[in-house]
Amino acid sequence: MRPWTQAAFAGALVLAAGAAQAETRLTYKSAKTGTSYYQMGVELAEATKVASAGDLVMTVEESQGSVQNVMEVRARGADYVFTAPPSLIDAAQSGNGAFEGKSGPQFAEIRSLFPIPSLTMHFVVAGAEGPKTLEALEGKNILLGKGSFGATEGEKYLELFGLMDNVTIADAELSNAGDALKNGQIDGFVTAGSFPAPNVIEAAASQDVRLLSLTEDQVEETGQTRVVIPADVYPGQSGDIVTTGLPVIAYTTTAMDDDTAYELTKAFWTQREKMAETAPWWAGVTMDQVAALQALHPGAVRYYDEAGVAVAE
């Protein structure tokens, strides 16, 4: 091989090695395939790749839910990014609930990066006319579904506000809510998801429906976070809907290096507005929510400091 050819070949190897080192691979775990939260993961992975010019490559893994996401912290490494409600992180770190007898030192190393769309309660009833408060559920056949956060929370609200004895709970799966409402088998349903929720859009596309609002006193009584679904998110929705939601956060652990956490957080916020143009649920995430994030990763803190965003101590 000629000397100049050898030099060129060596240079190519150096460049190739540099390119390989520049690429950081991450794993993102959120929810089951087919759900809005899995789709968010796909959107986030693409946005991260674009924002980092290919330096951050994130693979989306299917999950059975937030409990599994948190549990896997014990066996994952520096590349792991996952989503969960803050209350579940508290439970893991204190060894309560689903984590009783399953604690691990890794739970103390969980760090937050940025918020994602919250799990928002939707109370949907047939018909455009009529009351738009929870009292509209009285005398109705309501579908809650089974086993989900929305079902548990919906049942809690019916009990909390004295409505349980005045409604009939339908025995059906929430996946059938749109058809059941259209066919008159139910009068309404309760669901939790980021807005716009696909099952609510489906129901509103085939008939007149209205979303119900909670009063400020009712929101406070639930103990959950106040969430506003802005007007015109759903067909026929002319005004804001006041409801509640469960915050959901993107987390990693202290195993992730500061530079990667910084770049990932920066990628999210620089692409959030663009993501919202094609997927409206991202519009519900704002910098105002950052102040509530606890135990931020130092890399994320660096980004927020540079952006002039207030964070919790």
C-alpha positions as CSV (number, residue, x, y, z in Angstrom):
1,M,0.0,0.0,0.0
2,R,1.4,3.4,-0.9
3,P,2.3,5.8,1.9
4,W,-0.4,8.3,0.9
5,T,-3.0,5.5,0.6
6,Q,-2.0,4.3,4.1
7,A,-2.4,7.8,5.5
8,A,-5.8,8.2,3.9
9,F,-6.9,4.8,5.2
10,A,-5.8,5.6,8.7
11,G,-7.6,8.9,8.6
12,A,-10.8,7.2,7.5
13,L,-10.5,4.8,10.4
14,V,-10.1,7.8,12.8
15,L,-13.2,9.5,11.3
16,A,-15.2,6.3,11.5
17,A,-14.2,5.8,15.2
18,G,-15.1,9.3,16.0
19,A,-18.5,8.9,14.4
20,A,-19.1,5.7,16.3
21,Q,-18.2,7.4,19.6
22,A,-20.4,10.4,18.8
23,E,-23.5,8.2,18.6
24,T,-25.2,7.6,22.0
25,R,-27.8,4.8,22.1
26,L,-30.7,5.1,24.6
27,T,-33.7,2.9,25.5
28,Y,-37.1,4.5,26.1
29,K,-39.7,2.5,28.0
30,S,-43.2,3.9,28.5
31,A,-46.4,1.9,27.6
32,K,-48.0,-0.8,25.5
33,T,-47.9,-0.6,21.7
34,G,-51.0,1.0,20.3
35,T,-51.4,3.4,23.2
36,S,-51.0,7.2,23.0
37,Y,-48.0,7.0,25.4
38,Y,-46.2,4.5,23.1
39,Q,-46.8,6.8,20.2
40,M,-45.4,9.7,22.2
41,G,-42.2,7.6,22.7
42,V,-41.9,7.1,18.9
43,E,-42.4,10.8,18.3
44,L,-39.9,11.7,21.0
45,A,-37.3,9.3,19.6
46,E,-37.6,10.8,16.1
47,A,-37.4,14.4,17.5
48,T,-34.4,13.5,19.6
49,K,-32.6,12.1,16.6
50,V,-33.3,15.2,14.6
51,A,-32.4,17.7,17.3
52,S,-29.1,15.9,18.0
53,A,-28.2,15.4,14.3
54,G,-28.2,11.7,14.9
55,D,-25.9,11.7,18.0
56,L,-28.8,10.5,20.2
57,V,-30.5,7.3,19.0
58,M,-33.4,6.2,21.1
59,T,-35.1,2.8,20.8
60,V,-38.7,2.6,22.1
61,E,-39.5,-0.6,24.0
62,E,-43.0,-1.8,24.8
63,S,-43.9,-1.8,28.5
64,Q,-46.8,-3.2,30.5
65,G,-47.0,0.0,32.5
66,S,-45.3,2.4,34.9
67,V,-44.7,-0.1,37.6
68,Q,-42.7,-2.3,35.3
69,N,-40.8,0.8,34.1
70,V,-39.7,1.7,37.6
71,M,-39.0,-2.0,38.6
72,E,-36.5,-2.3,35.7
73,V,-34.4,0.5,37.1
74,R,-32.8,-2.2,39.3
75,A,-31.4,-4.0,36.2
76,R,-30.8,-1.2,33.7
77,G,-27.8,0.9,33.0
78,A,-26.9,4.4,31.9
79,D,-28.9,4.2,28.6
80,Y,-32.3,3.8,30.4
81,V,-35.0,6.4,30.0
82,F,-38.6,5.7,31.3
83,T,-41.8,7.4,32.2
84,A,-43.9,7.2,35.4
85,P,-46.0,9.4,37.6
86,P,-44.0,11.0,40.5
87,S,-46.2,9.3,43.0
88,L,-44.9,5.9,41.8
89,I,-41.3,7.0,42.3
90,D,-42.2,8.0,45.8
91,A,-43.8,4.5,46.4
92,A,-40.7,2.8,45.0
93,Q,-38.3,4.7,47.2
94,S,-40.4,4.1,50.3
95,G,-41.1,0.5,49.5
96,N,-44.9,0.9,49.5
97,G,-47.7,-0.3,47.3
98,A,-46.6,-2.4,44.4
99,F,-43.0,-2.1,45.6
100,E,-43.5,-3.5,49.1
101,G,-40.8,-6.1,49.7
102,K,-39.2,-5.2,46.3
103,S,-37.1,-2.2,47.2
104,G,-33.6,-1.7,45.8
105,P,-30.9,0.9,46.2
106,Q,-31.2,1.9,42.6
107,F,-34.6,3.5,43.3
108,A,-32.8,6.3,45.2
109,E,-30.8,7.0,42.1
110,I,-33.8,7.9,39.9
111,R,-33.6,11.5,38.5
112,S,-36.2,13.5,36.5
113,L,-35.5,15.0,33.1
114,F,-38.7,16.7,31.7
115,P,-42.5,16.4,31.9
116,I,-44.6,14.7,29.2
117,P,-48.3,14.9,28.7
118,S,-50.3,14.2,31.8
119,L,-52.8,11.3,32.3
120,T,-55.9,13.5,32.1
121,M,-59.4,12.5,33.4
122,H,-62.2,12.8,30.8
123,F,-65.9,12.5,31.7
124,V,-67.8,12.1,28.4
125,V,-71.6,11.9,28.0
126,A,-73.8,11.7,24.9
127,G,-75.6,14.8,23.6
128,A,-74.4,18.4,23.1
129,E,-77.1,19.9,25.2
130,G,-77.5,19.6,29.0
131,P,-75.5,20.2,32.2
132,K,-71.7,20.2,31.8
133,T,-70.8,19.3,35.4
134,L,-70.5,15.9,37.0
135,E,-74.1,16.0,38.1
136,A,-74.9,15.2,34.5
137,L,-73.9,11.6,35.3
138,E,-76.9,11.1,37.6
139,G,-79.3,8.4,36.3
140,K,-76.9,7.5,33.5
141,N,-75.4,4.2,32.5
142,I,-71.6,4.9,32.7
143,L,-68.7,2.8,31.4
144,L,-65.6,3.0,33.6
145,G,-63.6,0.1,32.2
146,K,-61.5,-2.1,34.5
147,G,-58.1,-2.1,36.1
148,S,-56.8,1.2,34.7
149,F,-56.0,4.5,36.4
150,G,-59.0,6.1,34.8
151,A,-61.3,3.3,36.1
152,T,-60.0,3.5,39.6
153,E,-60.1,7.3,39.7
154,G,-63.5,7.5,38.1
155,E,-65.0,5.2,40.7
156,K,-63.3,7.2,43.4
157,Y,-64.9,10.4,42.1
158,L,-68.4,8.9,41.9
159,E,-68.0,7.9,45.6
160,L,-66.5,11.1,46.6
161,F,-69.2,13.3,45.1
162,G,-72.2,11.1,46.1
163,L,-73.0,9.9,42.6
164,M,-72.3,6.2,43.0
165,D,-75.9,5.3,44.1
166,N,-77.3,7.3,41.2
167,V,-75.5,5.8,38.3
168,T,-75.4,2.3,36.7
169,I,-71.9,1.0,36.0
170,A,-71.7,-0.8,32.6
171,D,-69.9,-4.1,32.5
172,A,-67.8,-3.7,29.4
173,E,-64.3,-2.9,28.2
174,L,-63.3,0.7,27.7
175,S,-62.1,-0.1,24.2
176,N,-65.8,-0.5,23.2
177,A,-66.8,2.9,24.6
178,G,-67.3,4.6,21.2
179,D,-69.5,1.9,19.7
180,A,-71.4,1.4,22.9
181,L,-72.2,5.1,23.2
182,K,-73.2,5.3,19.5
183,N,-75.5,2.3,19.9
184,G,-77.1,3.7,23.0
185,Q,-75.8,0.8,25.2
186,I,-74.2,3.4,27.5
187,D,-74.9,7.1,28.2
188,G,-71.3,8.1,28.9
189,F,-67.8,6.9,29.8
190,V,-64.8,7.8,31.9
191,T,-61.3,7.6,30.5
192,A,-57.8,8.8,31.4
193,G,-55.3,9.7,28.8
194,S,-53.3,12.6,27.3
195,F,-55.5,14.9,25.3
196,P,-56.7,14.7,22.6
197,A,-57.5,11.1,23.7
198,P,-58.2,8.9,20.6
199,N,-61.3,7.2,22.2
200,V,-62.9,10.6,22.9
201,I,-62.1,11.8,19.4
202,E,-63.7,8.6,18.0
203,A,-66.8,9.1,20.1
204,A,-67.1,12.8,19.1
205,A,-66.6,12.1,15.5
206,S,-69.8,9.9,15.1
207,Q,-72.2,11.8,17.4
208,D,-72.7,14.8,19.6
209,V,-71.0,14.5,23.0
210,R,-70.0,16.8,25.7
211,L,-67.2,16.8,28.3
212,L,-67.9,17.5,31.9
213,S,-66.0,19.9,34.1
214,L,-65.2,19.7,37.8
215,T,-65.7,22.7,40.1
216,E,-62.6,24.1,41.8
217,D,-63.8,22.7,45.1
218,Q,-64.2,19.2,43.5
219,V,-60.7,19.4,42.0
220,E,-59.3,20.3,45.4
221,E,-61.2,17.4,47.1
222,T,-59.8,14.8,44.7
223,G,-56.2,15.6,45.8
224,Q,-55.1,15.4,42.2
225,T,-53.5,18.1,39.9
226,R,-55.8,20.6,38.2
227,V,-55.7,20.2,34.5
228,V,-57.5,22.4,31.8
229,I,-58.4,20.9,28.5
230,P,-58.4,24.0,26.2
231,A,-61.4,24.8,24.1
232,D,-61.7,23.2,20.6
233,V,-59.5,20.2,21.5
234,Y,-62.5,18.0,20.7
235,P,-65.3,18.4,18.1
236,G,-68.1,20.6,19.5
237,Q,-66.0,21.6,22.6
238,S,-66.5,25.4,22.7
239,G,-65.0,26.1,26.1
240,D,-62.3,25.0,28.5
241,I,-62.8,21.9,30.5
242,V,-61.6,21.9,34.1
243,T,-60.6,18.4,35.2
244,T,-57.8,16.6,37.0
245,G,-54.7,14.7,35.9
246,L,-51.8,12.6,37.0
247,P,-48.4,14.2,36.0
248,V,-46.1,11.9,34.0
249,I,-42.4,12.5,33.9
250,A,-39.5,11.2,31.8
251,Y,-36.8,9.8,34.2
252,T,-33.4,8.3,34.1
253,T,-30.9,7.5,36.8
254,T,-27.6,8.9,38.1
255,A,-25.9,6.2,35.9
256,M,-26.5,8.5,32.9
257,D,-23.7,10.9,32.4
258,D,-24.4,14.7,32.7
259,D,-23.7,15.5,29.0
260,T,-26.2,12.9,27.7
261,A,-28.9,14.1,30.2
262,Y,-28.2,17.6,29.1
263,E,-28.4,16.8,25.4
264,L,-31.6,14.7,25.8
265,T,-33.4,17.5,27.8
266,K,-32.3,20.1,25.3
267,A,-33.5,18.0,22.4
268,F,-36.9,17.6,24.0
269,W,-37.5,21.3,24.6
270,T,-36.1,22.4,21.3
271,Q,-38.4,20.0,19.4
272,R,-41.5,20.2,21.7
273,E,-43.2,23.0,19.7
274,K,-42.6,21.2,16.4
275,M,-44.0,18.0,17.9
276,A,-47.1,19.8,19.0
277,E,-47.8,20.9,15.4
278,T,-48.5,17.3,14.4
279,A,-49.4,15.8,17.8
280,P,-51.4,18.3,19.9
281,W,-50.9,16.4,23.2
282,W,-47.4,18.0,23.3
283,A,-49.0,21.4,23.5
284,G,-50.0,20.6,27.1
285,V,-46.4,20.4,28.2
286,T,-44.9,23.8,29.2
287,M,-41.8,25.1,31.0
288,D,-44.1,26.2,33.9
289,Q,-44.3,22.5,34.9
290,V,-40.5,22.2,35.4
291,A,-40.6,24.0,38.8
292,A,-42.5,21.0,40.2
293,L,-40.0,18.4,39.1
294,Q,-38.1,16.8,42.0
295,A,-34.6,15.3,42.0
296,L,-33.6,16.6,38.6
297,H,-30.6,15.0,36.9
298,P,-27.6,17.4,37.1
299,G,-27.4,17.4,33.3
300,A,-31.1,18.5,33.1
301,V,-30.4,21.2,35.7
302,R,-27.6,22.6,33.5
303,Y,-30.0,22.9,30.6
304,Y,-32.7,24.7,32.7
305,D,-30.1,27.0,34.1
306,E,-29.0,28.0,30.7
307,A,-32.6,28.5,29.6
308,G,-33.3,30.6,32.6
309,V,-36.0,28.2,33.9
310,A,-36.7,28.0,37.7
311,V,-36.2,24.6,39.2
312,A,-37.0,23.1,42.6
313,E,-34.2,23.2,45.2
